[in-house]
């Protein structure tokens, strides 16, 4: 939360000093994304907690190509971990990777999906992490 507030302050100062309307618009979109993303993640975390799941690692970024706010987070339940990138404005999953626990699946049972148009199948966790980084997140 402190990091998000610091980012908002830095972006606010940068935005107020910027004379380029396009730069100001992008900075405004990034600030709005951070606020909306934190609100979305808080609601999502509460909903998942009611189902016995733990949400962690929330990160947010404004995606210019999609003109939307993306969130990257983990959901844990009974040893199974889902890492996901979601469009917080539409709720559409963009990219995900799930690793099943050894108790309910064979060791190494993992799979990923990239729902973007024209995307190739996710090969493994390394490939997934590379795609997450390309979207601007730190997996």
C-alpha positions in Angstrom: 0.0 0.0 0.0 2.9 2.4 0.9 4.5 1.6 -2.5 1.2 2.4 -4.3 0.9 5.7 -2.5 4.5 6.6 -3.3 3.9 5.8 -7.0 0.7 7.9 -7.0 2.6 10.9 -5.5 5.5 10.6 -8.0 3.1 10.2 -10.9 1.1 13.2 -9.7 4.1 15.4 -9.5 5.4 14.3 -12.9 1.9 14.7 -14.4 1.5 18.3 -13.0 4.9 19.3 -14.5 4.3 17.7 -17.9 3.4 20.0 -20.7 2.8 17.2 -23.2 -0.9 16.4 -23.1 -0.3 12.8 -24.3 2.2 12.2 -21.5 -0.2 13.8 -19.0 -3.0 11.6 -20.2 -0.9 8.4 -19.9 0.2 9.4 -16.3 -3.4 10.1 -15.4 -4.4 6.6 -16.8 -1.6 5.0 -14.7 -2.7 6.7 -11.5 -6.3 5.8 -12.2 -5.3 2.2 -12.9 -3.5 2.0 -9.5 -6.5 3.3 -7.6 -9.0 1.1 -9.5 -6.7 -1.9 -9.3 -6.3 -1.7 -5.5 -10.1 -1.4 -5.1 -10.7 -4.3 -7.4 -8.0 -6.5 -5.6 -9.5 -5.7 -2.2 -12.9 -6.8 -3.3 -11.5 -9.9 -5.0 -9.4 -10.8 -2.0 -12.4 -10.6 0.3 -14.5 -12.7 -2.0 -11.8 -15.4 -2.4 -11.1 -15.4 1.4 -14.8 -16.3 1.9 -14.1 -19.3 -0.3 -11.0 -20.3 1.7 -8.5 -19.0 -0.8 -5.6 -16.7 -0.1 -4.8 -13.9 -2.6 -1.3 -12.3 -2.6 1.2 -10.4 -4.7 -1.1 -7.9 -6.3 0.5 -5.7 -8.9 -1.1 -3.3 -11.4 -0.2 -1.7 -14.7 -1.9 0.4 -17.3 -1.8 -1.4 -20.7 -1.7 1.2 -23.5 -2.3 -1.4 -26.2 -5.5 -2.6 -24.5 -6.3 0.7 -22.9 -7.1 -1.0 -19.7 -5.8 -1.8 -16.2 -4.2 -5.1 -15.6 -3.6 -6.9 -12.3 -1.2 -9.7 -11.6 -1.7 -11.8 -8.5 -1.6 -15.3 -7.0 -4.4 -17.4 -5.5 -3.6 -20.2 -3.2 -5.8 -23.0 -1.9 -4.9 -26.4 -0.5 -1.4 -26.2 -2.1 -2.6 -25.3 -5.6 -1.3 -22.0 -6.9 -2.9 -19.9 -9.6 -0.9 -17.0 -11.0 -3.1 -14.8 -13.1 -3.1 -11.5 -15.1 -6.6 -10.1 -15.4 -8.2 -7.1 -17.0 -9.7 -5.4 -13.9 -12.2 -3.4 -15.9 -13.8 -6.3 -17.6 -12.8 -9.2 -15.4 -11.4 -11.0 -18.4 -8.5 -13.4 -17.7 -5.5 -12.4 -19.9 -2.9 -14.9 -18.9 -2.8 -17.6 -16.2 -0.7 -20.5 -14.9 -1.7 -23.1 -12.4 0.4 -25.5 -10.4 -1.4 -28.3 -8.6 -0.2 -29.6 -5.3 1.3 -33.1 -5.1 -1.7 -34.2 -3.0 -4.3 -33.7 -5.7 -2.3 -34.2 -8.9 0.9 -35.7 -10.1 4.1 -33.8 -9.3 4.9 -31.1 -11.8 1.2 -31.0 -13.0 1.1 -27.5 -14.3 -0.5 -25.6 -17.2 -0.9 -22.1 -18.5 -3.2 -20.2 -20.9 -2.6 -17.0 -22.8 -6.1 -15.7 -23.9 -4.7 -12.9 -26.1 -5.6 -13.0 -29.7 -3.0 -14.9 -31.7 -1.0 -16.0 -28.6 0.8 -19.3 -28.7 0.2 -21.8 -25.9 2.1 -21.3 -22.7 4.9 -23.9 -22.6 6.0 -23.8 -19.0 6.5 -21.6 -16.0 9.6 -19.9 -17.5 7.6 -19.0 -20.6 4.7 -17.8 -18.4 7.0 -15.5 -16.4 8.5 -14.1 -19.6 5.0 -13.1 -20.8 4.2 -11.6 -17.4 7.4 -9.5 -17.5 6.6 -8.4 -21.1 3.3 -7.0 -19.7 5.2 -4.9 -17.2 5.0 -7.1 -14.0 7.6 -8.5 -11.7 6.7 -12.2 -11.3 
